[in-house]
Amino acid sequence: MPRRDDINKVVILGSGPIRIGQAAEFDFSGSQACRALRADGYEVVLINSNPATIQNDPEMADRIYIEPLLPDVVKRIMEVEKPDALLAGMGGQTALNIATALAHDGSLDELGVELIGCNLAAIDEAEDRDLFKKVCEEIDLPVCKAIACDSIEQVLDSVDKLGGFPLLIRPAFTLGGLGGGTAHNTGELVEIASQGILHSAIGQVLIEESILGWQEHEYEVMRDGADNSIIVCTMENLDPMGVHTGESVVVAPQQTLSDRDHQMLRDAALKLIRRLNIKGGCNVQFAVEQSTGEYRVIEVNPRVSRSSALASKATGYPIARMAALIAVGYTLDELPNPITGEGTTAAFEPTLDYCVVKIPRWPFDKFRTADRTIGTSMKSTGEVMAIGRCFEEAFLKAWASLEYGQPHPRPLTMADASGGESMDERAFEPLPEALLEDWLRIPSDRRMGALFEAFRRGYSIEDVRDMSGGVTRWFLHRFENMAAIETEIRAAGEIGLSISEIPDSEMRLWKGAGFTDLHIADALAGFPESGYKMLPEGMNEAAVTHRRHELGIHPVFRMVDSCAAEFAAVTPYYYATYEGGAAPVGVDYVPGLDESLKQIIVVIGSGPIRIGQGIEFDYGCVHAVGAIRDLGHEAIIINNNPETVSTDFDTSDRLYFDPLTLEFVSEVLLRERAHGILLQFGGQTAINLALPLAGNMPHLSSMGLHLVMEGTSPDAVDEASDRERFEAFAARNGLRMPRGSTATTPEEVRRAVHEIGYPVLIRPSYVLGGRGMEILSNDKQLDAYMGEAYLAPDRPLLIDEYLGNAIELDVDAVCDGDEVLVGAIMEHLEEAGIHSGDSTCFIPPQNIAEHVLAEVEDWTKRIGVELGIRGCFNIQYAIRDEVLYVLEVNP
């Protein structure tokens, strides 16, 4: 089918603000759609309300409306723009619900606007739980026994009809499983179903028989208007049914299905997308009971989803781009695959010769008292993805990417059960078996660590499978293998093997199984209770790295090419692997570097979306890459977040999908022979690399790397972040600060609080999003805070005098080392003490005297120049009684 020339102008709906269940993946999909349609000559109008997204950049669309995503607002914009078509499948559930509302109330017909990509009937039949059940039954696909309800009375009546508890509640037209859950009794059923009916766009929930313990599989499917259909990617959840796919560890491609079972599900997925007449991409979810071969269709998402972003990055297949072009008439066989250029068309199903593991990123490090149980309603804010040549390598790389808890699996102790000032003592107490078995039974963010620990302690495969509710044996064998290798490393340390004597064969075995240098050093030392950060010189991560380099062991970098090297790929998208220990000797340099005259600049991404570090840092990274390329240099990105625009295959000259740790970043720098590295755009993740990387520079220089840390120096970053150093800086430069102190022990904290006097503002250093920041007014609140606080010598607590009844300002500026440009001064609506990320802000300030604003500009320029900042920086000020105080500087 040719391109549709009867369409000239297309409206694309964004997804609005980041929220649980709907994160950066829709910026990625919306950006791809905007670029694809504009490149093909269509006029694109984008409607989105999130200022932190790449798709809201002026060059992304012909016109952009930053307006509320509400049906009446979208209708008014379309009355002005008079588009020919509306594309809603790129904006998540928000966009789909708006499009459905406008179609049902006749607005689209009234305006002559066609809903493209996925028509109204397909949306209704996929999203309405009752209609979807009937569609599956019509084409003889098995579904769970279920009853659609729109009142609590109907919900209660369904219990006996479905055979009793447990029961699964699935709301219609919601995202991230919002309002859903598993009920084990009437009280839970009423509570969950009430929320489900409330959150459903049509006030409907499906009460479904439970299939807890079955395995969950996903098929990402693409179809065009000529009925060409392909499976882009298969994915398998490590957690059994009962855990939302967004909350589960996910592996691609499927590892545990027989070919017969795979073909059965493949046929079912294609049958379903054809019956629904979806044109573009969709995600089909199945439950499988492998012991009997039975399966059930769970649901279909008739739009781009978080799973679509994962499938796209896992395979290299640009799902959103192809879906947008299919929506305007193209067929799969007409579209070249951008990864392989003219080698294949988009009608070729991707082939993977590697393993991909996704692990969700939960916010429980910030909300330490929250219920950590995970289920059918999402709690994770983001995710990481890692690629390896085997499951073990990919899983341990993903773990290292999380920046959550420990950087690698460590033996579990009571210190892992809760924080607080007695953590050091509890680190000597192993986690009791009863608690370990609870962590295995009850799905939570702790389950993966519990699986590893169970095999450390000698549990059998069958025992762990029974306790974990049915985790597939294949995965359990992999965890058992990782635990066995770790035990070997630990045993080698116990018999006196020093790091400098590690044989080549052992080092290759350990690295091939995915063990990081830090994990190896920690295990050789016997996982000391004092923690991996306290390992002495010669026994630490650096010692393992140096020994590995002495042996000439470096990762090789394989390409994600969507075709398992069957065709030549033109898009450089790489991952590091030790090839199961068979990596060649020496650094795997980028071919042709000696002939290149361009400077190579590496930009460090921001990792997974989390509270306090969201899509805004991806925005900064993408713009940094664009500026580097505009200057004629080569821009390299290292990141591990599959939801982002920065990890799109054509954003940079080369993309590396690897953990943002010193080890992996250093290996990329060596491979690239990079001339410079930029850390200031990747949020706290990148900034935390500054000092370790500076410390590793002598070693990297000895290997021929001549790297400049571009922008603000690590020392300046530390001077701004270290409270004592910044207080001295402020005193030297005539800057006023609230009275404050730092503390690394509980005793020092209590002494500082009583010296300053209540109320105090207390917070950790070197963290993002105000994690652990609270205002304390008395000893009782201090005791409660210290019961959860984490104290470490390298991460002291900051205790400040709390300025009550003060106005807070945020100032964003840029400094080139000599001059400062103040970009914006934002006034907080709430008084000082509310984190700037949680405060309502307005530009320009409305209630600040002119002489105070002049002082703000003067201090900002003084700080930028005297700190030696080169690049962007943010300063937070407080004003009380027209007296200015500087609170903190974020370079």
N, C-alpha and C positions, 0 to 999 in steps of 0.2 A: 504494500500500500504506500502511495506517495505521501509526502508532506502535505498537511492540510492547509491549503491556501485560502480557505474561507475563514480562517482565524487569523487575526492580525494582532490583537491586544489580549494579553492573558493576565489575570489577577492571581497572584500566589499569596496564600495565607501562611503567616508564620505561626509559631507556637506560643508566643508571649514569654512570660518570665520563667526562669528555671525553677522547677519544683521536683519533688520526689516522684519518679515515674516518667518525667518528661524533662530531659536535660539537654546537653549540648548536641545530641545527635540530630536534632531538628534544625539547628543552625547549619550543620554539615549538609543535610539533605536539601534544605532550602537554598543554600548557596550554590550547590551543584545544579539545582533546577534552574535558578536564575541565570547562571552562566551559560548553561546548555541552550536555553530558549533564546537568550539574547544573541548568542553566537550564530544561531540559525535564522536570525532576522526577525524574531518576534519582539513586539513591544511589551515590556514586562512592568507590571505595577505590583509592588510588594506592600503588604500591610502587616506590620509587626510592632509590638510595644516594648521590646527588650533592647535597651540602648547598648548592651554589651556584646551584641552579635555582629559577626562579619557580614551577614546578609543585609544588615541595615546600612552598610557603607554606600555612599552615593554611587559608586561605580558598579554596584551589583545589579541595579535595576534602573529603568528609565525614570520611574518616580517611586518614592518611598513615603509611606504614610506611617508615622510613629503615633499610632492612635490605639485606644482600647480595642481588644479583640472581642467585640460584641456584635451580634447579628445586625442590630439597627445601625451601628457605626459602619460596618462593612457595606451594608445596603446603601447608605448615604454616599460613601466613597464611590461605589459602582455607578450610582446615578450621575455623579460628576464625570467619571472616567469613561463610562460607556464601553466596557470591555466586551469581547466576544466570548470569553471562556473564563471559568474559575477552576484553578487547580488547588485542591484542598489536601491531597495526600501527603504533602511534605511538612505539614504543620502539626502532626500528632493528633491526639484526640480532640484538642481544642479546635483546630481547623475543621476536622471532620464534623464535629457537633454543630459548628456555625453553618457549614455548607448544608448539612441536613435540615437545620431549622429554616434556612432561606429557601430551600427547595420545597419543604412541606408547606410553608405559608404562601407559596406562589410567587415570592419575590424574584426568583431567578427567571421564571416564565415571563413575569411582568416586564423585567428589564431586558429580556432576550439574551440572557447569559447561559451558556451551556456548561454543565458540570462535566469536566473531562478527567480522564484517568480512571475514575471509579464512579459509576453512575449511582443514582439514588437507590435503585432497587438493590444493587450489590451492597451498598453501605447498610441499608436496613436489614437485609438478610444475614449479613455477617455480624452486625452489632446487636441486633435484637435477639436475645437468647432463645426465645420461643420460636421465632422464624428460622433461626439457624438450625435448631434441632430438627425442624420439619424439612429443611433443605437436605440435611444429611440423611434423614430417613428416606426421602424421595429418591436419592441416588444410591441407596443401600450401603451407606457408610455407618459403621457402628458408633453410637454415642452413649454416654452414660444415661441411665434412667434419671429423669429430671422433671421438675414441674416449675413453670414460670409463674411468679407471684407478684402482685402489686399492692398487697396489704399484709399486715402481720397476721390477720386471721387466716389468710390463704397459706401463709408460711407455716403456721402451726398445724393446719390441716394436712400439710404435705408430709409430715413426719411419719405417720403410720403408712401412708401410701408408698413411701420409699423404703420402708423396712427398718426405720429407726436410725439411731446415731452410730458413727459420726456422719455429718452431712456437710457438704461444701456449698458455700454461698457465693454466687458470681453475679455482680451487678452488671446491667447492660449499659453501654455507652459510657464507660469510665476508662481511666488510664491507670497503669501500675497496680491493677487489682484493688483500686481505692474502694473501700466499703465492703470488701470481700473477706472471707476467712473460712476456717473449719470449726464447726460447732460440735461439741461432744455432749451437750445437754441442752435443755430448753432455755435456760437463762442465757447461755452463750448464743443460741440461735436467735433469740429475740434481739439481743444487743447488736449482733453483727448484721442481721437482716434489716434492722431499723436504719443503721448507717448506710447500708447498701441501697435501700430505697431512696434515702435522702440524697445520696450522691449520684444516683443514676439519672441521666438526662431525661429518661422516660418513666422514672419511678418504678423500675422493674428489677427483680432479682430472680435468678435461677437457683432453685434448691436442688442439689444434685447428690446422687449416691456417692459415697466416698470410694475412691480408688487409691487410697494412701498406700505407698510402698511400690506402686508401679513406676516404671522408668518413663521420664519425659524426653521426647525428641521433637526437634523443630526442623522444618523444611522451609527455606527461603526460596520462593518461587517467582519467576518472571514470565509474563505472557503478553503477547501483542494482539492487535486487532485482527490478525490473520490466523489466530489460534496457534501460533508457534509458542511452545511453552518449554521452559527449562528449569532445572533445579540449580540454583546458584550455589547453595551451601547447605549441608546437613550439620546439625548441632545436637549435642547430647548433654543433658543436665546431669551433673554428678549427684546432686541431691535427688532423692525419689520424689514422687508426686506429693503435693502438700506444701511445697515451697515454690513461690513465684519464680518464673524463669529469670526475671531481673534480679532476684535475690540469690540465685544458685550459681555455683561454679559451673561454667559451661565449657565444653570441649568441642572443637571442630577439627577435622570432620568426625562423624560418629566412629566410635572405637569398638563398640560391643555388639552391634547387630550383625546377624548373618546376612549374606547377600539376598537370600530369599525374603527375609523380613524387611530389609531395606527396599527392595523392589515393590513389596506390598504397600509400604507407606508412600513410596514415590508415586505409584499409580494413584493412590488415594488423594494425595496432594494435588496432582494434576487434574484429576476428575473434579475435585472441589473447586479449583480456581476457574475451570471451564464452566461449571454449572453456575457459579456466581457472576461469570462474565466480567471478571476483573481484568482491566488492561493496565499493566504496570507491574509493580512488585507487591507481594503480600507474604505474610508469615503464617504458616500452618503448624499447629501444635498437636502432638499425639501423646497418648499414654500407652505404654506397652507392658504387658505382663510376659516377660521372656520365658518363664517356665512353661507357659501354655501356648504362647504365640498369639494370644488375644491382643487386640488394640482398640482404642477409642479415640475418636476425634474430639479434641478439647475445645479449640477455638481457632478463628481466623482473624488476623488483623489486616483489613483491606487498605493498608496504608504503609508508608515507611515507618519503621519502629526502631527501638533500641537494638533489637535483634538484627534488623536490617543493616544498621551501622556496623555492628560486629561482623556480620557476614561479609559486608563490603570490604572491611579492612582485613579480614581473615583470608579472603580470596584474591583481593585486588580488583574485583569486579565492581565498577562504579554504578551501583544499583539505582541511586537517586537520579543520576544523569540519564541513564537509560529509561527509567520510568517516565521522566519528564518528556523525553523525545517520543516514546511510545504514545503518550497522551495526545500528541499533536499529529499522530498518524503514521509514524515510522514503524517498520517491522524489524524484528531482531536481526534478520539476515541482511538488512540494509545498513545496519550500524556497525562500523568497525569497533573492535575492542581497543580502547585507548592504551591499554597495557601492552599489547602486542603490535600495535600499529596496524599494518595491513596484513598481519599474519593470520588473524582469525576475526570472525565477526562476533557480535554480541550473542549469537545463537549457539555458540559453543559453551558447553557446561564446564565451569572451572574444575581443575584437578589439583589437589593439594598433595605435595610430597613432604609435608611437615605436620606438626601438631600445634594447635592453637588452644590456649587456656585463658578464659576470662574469669576474674575474681571480682565480685562487687566491692565497692568501698563504702563502708557504713559509717555513720556519724557518732558511734558510741564512745569514741575518744573525747568527744565534746560534750555529749549528754551521758555522763557516766552512770547516772542512776536510772536511765531509761530501761524499759523492758527489752532485752537483747534477743528475744525469741523472734525468729523470722518465719513467715508463712506465705499466704497467698496475697497479702497486701504489702506493697513494697515499702522498705525503710531505707534502702541504700540511696546515696546521693550520686554515685558515679560508679566507674569500673575501670579496671586495668586489663590490658591484653598483653600476652607474651607468646612468642613463637619459638619453638625448638624442634629438634629432629626426633624427640621422643616426649612422651607425656611428662616424665620426671623433670627433664630440662625445662620444658615450658612452664610447668607448675611452679618450680622453685624460682624461675625468673619472674613470674607473675607475683609471687609472694614478696619478692624483693622490691617490686614496683609499688607496693601498696602504701608505703609510708604510714603504717598503722601497726601499732604494737611493736613486735620484734622484727628485725630485718630478715630473719630466717627462722625456721622452726627451732625453738629451744625447749628443753625439758620443762614441763609445766610445774609451777610451784604455787603456793598460796598467794604469792605476790601477783599472779596472773588473775586471781579471783576478784581482787579489788585493789585500788590505789591507797594512798594515804601515807601518813608519816611513819608507820611501822612496816613499810614495804621491805626495807632492808632486812629486818628480822625474818619476815615471812618468806623471803627469797630462799632461805635455808630449809624450808619445810615443803617437801614434795606434795603435789596435789593429791588429796585422798582419792582412793579408787572409787568411792561412792560418788564423789563430785565429778570425776573423770567420766564415769558411766552416764551421769546425768547430761554432761556436755555431748556425749555421743547420741543419747536418745532424743534430746530436745534440740531441734535445729536452731542454730544461732551463729553469730560471727566466730564463735570459738570452735565450731565443729571440725574444721580442717586441722587445727592444731591438736585437737583431741584424737583424731584418726591417727596422726603421726605418733602421738604419745602412746596410744594403745599398743602399737606394734613395737615401740621401744620397750614396753613392759612385757612383751611376749604374748599378747592376746592372739587368739587364732582368727583366721579369716572369717569363719562361721560365727564366732562370738561377736566380732565387730559388726558383721552384716546384720545379725539379729538385733543388736543394740541400736544400730543406726537407722533402723526402719527399712532396710533393704537396699543400701548402697551396693551397686553392682560389683560382683566379685573381681572383675577385671581391674577396676579402679583400686580396690583394696589390695590386690597383688602389687600394684604400682607403689602404693603407700608403704607396703611391707618392704619392698625393695629399697626405697629411699631410706627407711629406718635402718635396714641392714647395712647399707653403705655407711651411714652415719656412725653406726656402732663400730664398724671396721676402723673408721678414722679415729674415733675415740680410743679404741683399743690400741691403735698404733701409738697414740700419745702416751698412754699409760705404760707402755713398755719402753718409753724413752726416745721415740722417734722425734728428732728436732726438725723444725721447718726447713732448715738449710740442708737436710739430708733426705728430703722427700724424693723417692725415686721417680723417674719419668713415667713408668707404667702406672704407678698409683695416682700421680697427679692427673694423668690423662683419664683414668677411670673416674676419678671424683669430679673432674670438670665436665666430662661427658655426661654425667648423671645430673648436671645442673647445679652442683654445689658452688656457691660463691667463694671467693677468697676469704671473706670474713667468716662464713660458715665453717670452712675448713679450719681456720685458725682457732675459732671458738671450740670446735669439737676436739681438736688436738689438745687444747688446754683443759678439756674435761668440763666445759660449760661452767666456768666459775660462778659462784653465787653473786660475786661483785659485779658481774655483767661483762659483756664483750667490750665495752668502752674502756675498761680498766686493764685490758691485756697489756703486759709489758712489751717494750721494744724487743724485737727479735722473735716475739711470739704472737704478733698482731697481724692485722690484714695486710699491712705494707710488707711484712716479711714474706707472707705467702705469695704476694704479687711479684716481689723481687725474685723469689725462687722459681716461680713459674716462668718468668721472663728469662732467667738464666738457662732454663731448659728449652727455651724457644717455643713455649706453648702459648699460642694466642688463638682467639676464635677466628673462624672463617666467617665471611659475611655472604649469606645466600639471599637470592632475590625472590621476592613475592611476585610471581609473574602470571598467575591464574592458569598455567598450563603445564606445570611440572617440567619446565625446560623443553617441552616438545617443540615450541616455537620461540624465536628470538624475541625477547622483551625489550621495549624501548623506554620503559619507565623505571627509574632506579629507586626501588623501595626494598630495604634490606632488613635482615635480622641476624644477630650474632649466634653462632652455634659452635660447639666443640666436636660436632659430628660423632657423638658417642665415644669420644677419646681418639678419634682418627684424624683430627685436624692436622694439616701439614705444618711443618716447623716454620716459624717466622711470622712476621706481621703480614696480614693479607691486605696489601696496599691497593688503593683504587688504581685501576689500569690508566695509564696515560698521564699521570700526575706530572712527570718530568717535562712533558711537552706543554703543559698548561701555564699560561702567564697570569691567570687570574688569582686574586687573593681568595682563600677559602675561609669563610666565617661560619662558625657553628653557633646555632641558637638553641638554648636549652628550654624545652617545653615545661609545662606546669603539672604534668601528671594527671591523676584522676580528679574529677569534680568532687569537691567536698565543701562543707559549710565554711565560708571564709576564703575559699580559693576556687572560684568558679570560672565561667566561660570568658570573663574579662581578660584573664591572662593569656588565653588562647588568642584572643583578639590582638593583644600586644605582640605576641610571637609572630602571627601572620603578617602584621604590618612591618615588623622588623625585617622579616624575610623579604618582603616586597621592596623595602628601601635598600637592602643589601644588593638585591638583583638589579635595581634601577641604577646603582652606582657601578655596575659592571663586574661585581664580584660573584662568586659562587656561594649560595646560601644552603646550609645543611641544617636539618632539624633532627633532634633526638627527642622522642616523646613516647608515651606508652598508653595513651588514651584513645580508644577506637571511636569515640563520639565526636571528635573535634575536626575542625577545618584544617588545623596545622598538620594532621596526619592524613590529609587527602593526598592522593598520589602525585598531584601536579602543583602543589603549593610551593615546594622547594626544589632545588637542583638534585638533592639526594635526601631521602628520608630513612632514618634508622628507628625501628620499632623495638626499643630496648629499655630496661630499667634505668631510671635517672639516678644512678649511684656512681660513686667515684670509680669503681672498677669498670663498669660498662662505658661510661663517658670517656674514660682515659683510653680504652681500646679503640673507640671511634676516632678520637683525636689522633692517635698513632696511625690508624689506617688512612686517614684523610691528609696527614701531615698539615693539619690546620694551622692557619696563620693567626687566627683570633677566635675568641669565644665570648658570647654575650650571655650574661646570667640575669640581667635585670628585668627581663620580660616574663620569666617563668614563675613569678611569685616567690613565696618562701621556700618552695622546693628547690628552685635554682639558686637562690641566695644562700641556702644552707650548704651548697657545694663550694662556695667561694673559698673559705679557709682550707678545707681538705684538699681542694685542687691546687691552691697555692703551695701547700705543704708537699704535694706530689710533684711539683714542677721540676725540682732538681733531678729526680729519677727520670721523668719524661724527657728532659733536656739531654740526659746521658744517652737516650735512645734516638737522638736526632730530631726531637720535636722542638721547634722554636716558636712558642705560642705566646701571644699577647692576650691578657685578660682585658678585653675591651670594656670601655665604660668606667664606671666607678670602681676603684680598686678594692680588693678584699679588705685591706686595712681600714679604708673609709667606711665600708659596710659594717665592719666590726665596731668601729668607733661610734657609729650611729645606733647600733643594736645593743652594745654593752653599756649597761646603765652607769657604771662608775666612770667609764671613759667619756660618755656623753655629758655627764654632770661636769667633769673637768673642762670639756670643750665649751659648754655653756658659760661657765664661770670666766673662761678666757675671753669670750666674745660678748660679754655683757648681756647674756640671755637669762631671763627669769624662768625658773622651773618650780613646780610644787615641791615641798620638802619630801625627800624620799630616801630609800635605802635598798640594798640588795641582801639576800640571804640564801644560804645553801643548806642550812640545817633547820629542823623545827625550832630549836632553841633560838637561833638567830632571827627567825621569822617573828617569834613572840616578843623578843626584845625590841625589834624594830617597830612593831605595831604599838607597843606601849610607849616608846620614845616619841613617836609621831603623834599618837593619840587618835582615837576614833572620831569620825569615820575615816577609813582608809580604803584606797583602791589597791587591790592585790592581783597580780597576774604573773604568769611565767614569761620568761624571755625567749626570743627566737621562735615564736609561734605565730600562726596566722589566725585571722578572724576573731581575735579576742578570746581564744580558747583558754579556759581556766581563769578568766578575768571576772572579779566580783567586787562589789562594794560591801564592806563589813562594818557593822555598827557596834558590836559588842563581843565579849569573849565567847559566848555561846556560838555565834556565827563563825568565829575564828576556829573554834574546835571542830565544827562541822566541815569547814573548808579544809582544814588540815587532815581530816579523815579521808579525804579524796585526793589531796594534792600529790603531785609527783615532784620529788626533789632530787636534783643531781648536781654535782659540782660544776658541770659544764652548762647547766641550764638553771641558773638561779631564779628565785622568785623576786619580783620587783614589788616593793611596798611604797605607795605614795600617799601623801596627804590628799584627801578627796576634797575637791573644790565644789562645794554646794552652791546652787543657784548661779552657776556659771553658764555662759554660752560657749558652745564648741564650734570651731571652724575647721574645715578641711581645705588645704591649699595644695593644688597640683602645679608643679613647675618643671622646667627643663633648664639644665645648666650645661654649658660647654667647657667649663673650667674657668672661664673668665667672666661670662655674662649669664644672667638668669632671666628667663622669660616666665612670668607668672601666667599660667593658662587659665585658671579659674579659682575663685574663692567661694566655697560653699558654706552656708550657714545651716546648722542643725536646728530643726524645729524643737526637738527635745533638749533639755538641759544636759550639760556635760555629765558623762557617766553612762550614757547609752552609746554603745559601739557605733562608729560611723557607718558600718555596713548594715546596721539595724535601724538607723535613724532616718527620718524623712529630711531631705536636704533641699535647699533651693538656691538658685543662682540668678542674679547676684545677691549678696547679703542685703537684708532688709532692715536690720535693727542695730547696725554697728556704726559708731561715730566715724567720721572721715579721718580724724587724726589717728584713731586706732587702726583703721584699714591701712593708712600710710605706714604705721609701725609694723603691721603684718608683712607688707611688701618689703620693707627694709630688712626685717629679720630673715625673711625667706631668702633674699638675695645674699645676705651675710652667711647664712647656713650653707647654701649651695656652693659658694665660692670657697669659704674657709674649710669645709669638709672635703673639698676637691671632688665634688660630684660631677660626673660626666654622663649626662643622660637625664632621664626623668626621675622625679622624687616627689614624695608626698609628706606634708607636715600637718600635724594636728595641734591646734592651739585651743586654749581656754581663755575666756575673758570674764573677769568678775570685777564689778565696780569700775569698768573701763581700764582695768589693769590686765596686761597681756602675759600669758604663761605659755611656754612651749611644752607640749606633752610628749611627743615622740616624732622621730623622723624615719621614714621608710624609703631608703634609697633604691 
